[in-house]
């Protein structure tokens, strides 16, 4: 059944549908014209024939023979009245003529079978001296051809001036078909010419439409639109298409969700959608740099805009974009892993040096010195580990800080965890978010110090958590600080003192802001003097806040629910 219906749909081409529509229009017009012509011809026939039958009836009533013989005439007896009727009928070309007595009985008629019958009462007023002309029913009356005639009845006055009878003359209405043939004698010709013109016009119009639709039939266009919509709905990436004037032509469901747009956005100007200015610029203007990253709300989106050209001019721009927030977080976690790997390699190198030292002391026979040396190494390692783990109960953050401290020390940068730090163990998701924030802020501080060659480079980290599980991360460095003009820009995606966003820099702080906002917090930066952050010099201080539910808090909540 599907194959058959498909074939039938293919056979109904656009030209065939237009031709059928043209024929329907032509037939409808002809029906209306025919009905109007019939109504007009009926009115004309009644008006013209009414005058004619009235004149004939008056002549018949004034005939001396009729006036003399009618009073004594008897039905079924042929008299000179018949000759008068035949004469009137022959002269006027009417269909019938009758003479009745004052009782309405037909005493003479051009149709002998009617003699002795009683005439209809349409013109009953003629028996009392009033003439009448109008429509009268005839004996032959069918559903398709109602029998009507234009009839005139005139009283006949006797020699003494009294009414002796009625003269009746009539003209039968022509049939519908004969009137239609008379009013539109060239109906067939009109129909043929109109059909031919409609067919030619339909074919030409169909060819023009097919050229504009690249040879596709209407059904194929519908299938193509459905397939395109299904493809758009199936894409994970969002798609937005604009015309050169900035009108939204296409918007996928993913684009609706990512940009927070309404269902009626298609057809509107992109300026009226309330989007971020940077997103509007990306959607309107293709970039030669390829992918462009935009931070909007708590998302990092990567856009790629391509112009669509036809005959050397841009007819539309198509933008695909995807949410890179999760990918950026993964990159941050990979960076943390790389930092840990680097720290491990440096520790291995340090252990090699320590082993060489121990080996030399053994060869020299300084066994007591070997014992003191090993105890010192162990004490230093335990002191570093306990300095972090005693204040930070979350294993992921503690491990990250230990790795960062070791990696920074290898690069001649001191990273310190302040004594007033305190952090409970967080759940897995919150721990990962906190590692992202701490790792990026510490890396940003270390890189800034190394970039400017700051002497006695120091980074101080403070992590505190209140009773409502609100965590505050403060990272301060004694570098050159941030210019006042750049304070509001440091968290913008792509901003970096190391290069452009295409170099892979400028997204760490933007990611920190995304994570903080997702955790109902915020991140700020300021440059302070000696009274606030350090014993001397200027310090750049980043303060990040976010909600980090602890595992103890979750367990307490679960206990309350039970």
N, C-alpha and C positions, 0 to 999 in steps of 0.2 A: 504493500500500500504506500509506503514511503517513496519507493522508486517511481510509482505511477504518479503520485502527487507532485513529485519533483519534476517529472517530465511535463506534466500539464502546466506547472508554474513557469517552466522555461519557455513553453510555446506561447504563453501570453506575453508577447513582447510589448515594449512601450508603445510602438507604432500601432499595434493591434488594439491596445487599450484606448489610445487616443482616437483611433478610427471609430471604435464602438461608441465612445463618448460623443464624437461628432455626429454620428448617425442618430443617437438618442436625442441630441439637441435639435437636429433637423426635423425628426419626426414630431417632437414636441412642438416646435414652431409651426409646422404644417397643421397639426391638430388645432392649435389655437387659431391660426389663420382661417382654417376651414370652418370652425365654429363661429368666428366673427362674420365670415362671409355668409354663412347660412342665416345668421340672425339679421344681417343687413338685407339679404335678398328676400327674406320673409316680410320684413317691414316694407320694402319697396313693392313687393307683389301685392300685399294687402292694400297699400295706399293707391296704387295705380288701378288695380282690378276693382277696388271698391267704387271708384268713380265710374268705371266702365259698366259694372253691373247695375249701378243705380240709374245711370242714363238709360240702359236697355230696359230696366223694369218700368221706368216712367213712360217710355215710349210704348211698351206693351199695354200698360194700364190706360193710356190715352187712345189706344187704337179703337176706332168707332165700331168695328165688328165685335171686338171683345166686349165693349160696353153694352152692345145691343143683345148679344147672344148669351152672355154669362149668367144673367138672372134666370134664364129658363134651361140652362144646360143641365144634363143629367150624366152621372158617371157611367162609364162603359158604353156610352152612345157617342159615336164619332160625329163631330159637327164641324162647322167652319172655324171653331177655336183652334183646332189642331194646325190648320194652315197658318194662322197668325203666330203660333208658337214656333213652328218650323222656320218661318220667315225671320223672326227675331233672332233665333239661334244661329241661322245661316249668316245673317248680316253682321251680328256682333261677335261671332266666333266663341260664344259661351258654351259651357258644358251641358247645362240643363235649364229648362224653363217650365213653370207650372202655373196653373190657375186654380184657385180654390174658391169655394163658396164662403159665405159668412160663417159657417160652422167649422171651417178648416179642412173640409174634405176636398181632395184633389179631383177636379172634374175634367181636367185636361193637362197633359204632360208630354214632354218630348220622349220620356220613357214610359210607354204604355203600361208597364207593369206596376207603376205607381198610382195609376188611376183608381180611385175609390179609397185610397189610404188617407190617413189624417196627417197633415204636415206637422213639422216640429213647431214648438212654441216660441222659438227665438224672437220672431217678429210679431208676437200676438198683438202688439199695438197697432199694426196695420189694419186690423179688423175694426178698429174704432176710429180710423182716420189718420193714424200717424205712420209715416214712412220709416223704415229701419234698414240699416246696412251694417253688416258686421260678419263675424265668423260663426259658422253653423256646422254642427255635426252632420256627417253623411252616414249612409247605411254601411258603407265599407270602412270598417275601423279595425285596425290590428295594432299589436303592441309596438311593432317597429314603424309602422306607417299609420298614425292616427288619422282617420278620415275627417278632414276639415275642408271647408270651402268658403270663399268670400261670397256672401249672399246679400241680396237686396229684396225687400218686400215693400210693395207700394199698393195702397188701397185702390180698387177699381170703382169708379162712380158710375151709377146708371144714368139713363136719360133724364130721370127726375132729380138727379143730384144726390141720391142716397148711395150708401156703400152696398155694392152687390157682390163683392168678392175681393180677392187679393192676387196680385201678379207677383210671382216669385221667379227670380233669375239668379243663377249662381255660376261661379267658376271654381272648379276643384283645385285644391292646393297641389302643386307638383310634389313628387316624392323627394325624400332627402337626397337620394343619389342623383336624381335629375337636377335638383337645385345645386348640389355640390359640383356636378359636371358643368353646369351653366356658370356658376360663380368662379370656379377655378378650372377652366377648360385645359390649361396647360400644367395641371398638377403633376402628372407623370414626368413631364419634361423638367419642371422645377425640382422634383425629387431627384432625378438623375443628375442634373447639373450640381445641385447642392451636395449630393453624395460624392460626386467626382471631385469637387473642390475640397470637400472635407477630407477625402482620402489623401489628396495631394498635400494639403496643409498638414495633415497628421504625420505623413511620412517625412516631410521637410522638418517639422518641429521635432519629431523623434530623432532625426539625424543630428539636429543641432544640439539637442539635450544629450545625446550619446557622446558627441564630441566634447561637451563640457564635463561629462561624467566619465571620460576616458574609456568609452565603449562599454560601460556597465549598464545592465538593465536595472529597473527599479528593484526587483527582488534581490538581485545580486548586491545592490547597494545596501539594502536592509541587512542581508547576511553579513556583509563586510562590517557594518556598524556594530552588529551584535558580536562578531568575532573580535573587533577592536576593543569593545567594552569588556568582554570576557578576558582578553589579554591584559588590559589595564588592571582589572580587579585581581588578576593572578600575579602581577608583579609586586615584589616586596619593595622595590624602589618606588619612590613617588615621582609622578610625572606632571608637569605643568606646561601648557602651550599657550603662547600669546601671539596676537597679530601685531603688525608694526605699530598700531596705535595704542597698544597696551591692553587690549581687551582679552579676557581669559577665554580661550577657545576650548581648552581641555583641562580636566582636573581629575586625577585618579583618587581613589578612596584613601590611599596612603597619604597623598598630599593633603587631603581634608584633615586627616587625623594629626599629622605632624605640624601643620601650620595653624590648626584650630579654626578652620574656615567653615562657613555655613554651607548648606546644600544648594543654595541659590547663587553660588559664587560665579558659576559659568555665565558668561555674557557681561559681567561687570568689568569696570576698569580696575587694573591691579592697584591703582592709587586708592581706590575706595574700599579695599579689603582690610585696612588697618594693620598691614604688615610692617615689620621693622624696615627702616630705610635701607639698610645694607641688603636685606633680602630682595627688596624691590629693585635695587640696582643690579643685583646678580641675575634676577629673572629677566630684566629688560636688555641687558648688555652682555653679549657673549665675551668671554675672556680667552686670550691666547695662552694664559698660564695653565689651562686645564682645570683641575678641581679647585674649588674655592670653599674654604671652611668658614662657617658662620655660627656664632654662638647666639642662640635665642632661647630665653627662659632658662630651663634646666637641660637644654639639649645642645649638642654640637652637631651641626648638619654640614654635610659636604655636598656642594652643588657642582653640576657640570651643565653649562648652557651652550647649545649648538644652534647656529642660524640655519634656517631652511631657505634655500635659494631656488628661484625659478626664473629662467630667462635672464639671469644676471642680476636679479633684484631679490632682496630678502622679503619673503612673504610671511614668515612666522619665526618664532624662536621656541625651541623645545628644551626644557630644563628637567634633568633627572637629579634627584638628590636622595640621600639616605641618612639615617641617624648614625653618627659616628661616636656617640657618647660611650656606648659599651666598648667599642673598639679602642677609644682613647684610654678608657680605664684599664683595658687589657694591656695596652702599650705601657701604661704607667706601672702596672704590676710586673710586666716583663723587664722594665727598666730597674725596678727594685730587685728583681732576680739577678739582672746583670750586675747591679751594684754589689749584691751579696756574693756573686761569683768572683768579682774583682777583689772584694775584701778577702775572700777565701784564698785567692791566689797570693795576695799580699801577705796573708797570715802564713801561708805555706813557705813563702820566701823568708819571712821572719823566723819561722821555725827552723828552716834550713840553717840560717845564721846561728840560731841558738844551739842547734845540734853540733855545728862546727866548733862553737865555743866550748861546749861540754866535751867534745872529742879531744880538743886541744888540752883542756885541763886534765883529762884522764891520762893523756900521753905524758903530761908533765908530772903526774902523780899527785896533783893537788886535789885529793879526794874531798877534803873538808870544804874547799872552795867550790867544788862541783855541787855539793849538797846545798851550800848557801845560795849559789846561783839558781838552782832549780826551785828552791823555796821562794826566792824573790820573784821568779817568773810566775809561779803559781799564785802567789799572793797578789801580784799585779792583775792577773787575769781574773781572779775571783773578785778583786775589788771593783774592776770595771763592770763585771757582770752583775754583781750585787747592787752596784750604784744604779743600775737600770731596773733590774727585776724587783728590787725592794720598793720602788716607786711606781712601776708600771706592771700591773698584774696581767695585762693582755699579752700573750706570748708572741702574737704576730707583730705588734707594735714594738715590743721589747727587742725581738730579734732584729727588726728593721733598724732600730736605733743603734744597737751594738754594731751592726754591719756598717751603718753610716759613720759612726764614730771611728771605726777602724780604717775605713776607706778614706775619710777626710784626713786622718792623722798621717796616712801614707803620702798625702799631697800637701803636708805641712799646714793643715787647717785644723784647729781645735774645735770639736763639737762637744758641748757640755749640756747635760740634763740638769736643770736647776733643782736644788734640794726640796723646794716646795711643790714639786710635781707629784701628782697622784692620779692614777687611772685604774679603775676596776676592769675586770675581764669582760669584754664585750661579746655579743653574739657574732656569728661568722660574717654576715653581711656588713654589719656596722664596723667590725674589725678591718675588713677590706677597705671600706670607705676611709677610715681613719688612717690606714697605711698610705692611701693615695694622697691624703692631705699632708701628712707629716713628711712623707718621702719627697713630694714635689717642692714643699717649702724649704726643706733642708738642702735639696739639690740646688734650688734657685739661689739660696744664700751662699753656698760653697762656690758655685760658678761665678757669682758676682765678685766674691773676694779674690778668686784666682784671676779673673779677667783684669782686675785693676791692680793686682800685685800688692794687696794690702799687707803691711807688716803686722806681725802678731795676729794673724787672721783668726777670728773667733766667732763661733756661732753658738748662741745659747737657746736651748729649747725648754719651754715650760708647757706641761700638759696638766690641766686640772679638770676635775669633774665634780659637779655639785650634786645635791641629793636628788634633783630631778633628772639626772643623767644628761645634763647639758655639759658638753666637753668644750673647753677652750684651749686651743693650741696657739702658743706664742713662739715665734721664731725670730730672733734678733741677730743681726750681724753688724760688725763694726766696719763695714765697707763705706764707699763714698756716698751712699744714700741715693735717693731717687729725686730727680728734678721736680719742682712743683708743677711744671707743665705736664709731666708724665704720670702724676699720681692717679689721675682718673683714667689712664689708659693702660695701666699695667695688667689689668685683668681682661683686656680685650684680646680676642683670638688673633694670633699673628703678630702681636707686639712683643718685641724682644730686643735687647741690646746686642745680641749676637748675630742677628741677621734677619732675613725675611721669613715669613711662614713657609715659603717653598723650600727653605733650608732645613725644615723640620723643627724649628724653634718657635717659641711664642704660644705654646698651648698648655704648658704645665700649670700656670697660674689660672688660665681660663678654665681648665678642668677642675682645679681646686674650687673655684667659685661654683661650678655646676654641682659638684658633690655637696658642698656646704648648703646650697639652696635646696637641694633635694632632701637634706637632713634638717630642713627648717632653720637654717642658720645663714651666716654671711661671712665674708672675709674682707678685711680692711688692711690698709698699709699706712704707716706714718713714719716720719723721721724725727727722732727725739734727741735731746742733749744729755748732758751728764747727770742731771738730777733724776731722770726717769729710768734710764736703762743701763747706765754704765758708770764706771769710775771716771772715765775721761773719753773724749771724742764724741763723734756722732754715730748714732745707731739707727739702722733701718729695721723697723718692727712690723712683722706681719701677724695679724691676730685673726684666727679662724674659729668660728663657733659652729657647732652642729649637735644634734641629738644623737647619742650613741647608747642605745639600750644595753645594759649590762646583763650578763647571764643570771646574776643573783636577783636582779629586778624582775626578769622574766619568770624565774622560779617562784618568786613571791606572788606575782600576778596569777600564775597558774594555781598556786595554793589557795588564793582567795576565791577563784572561780570554783574550785572543788568544794 
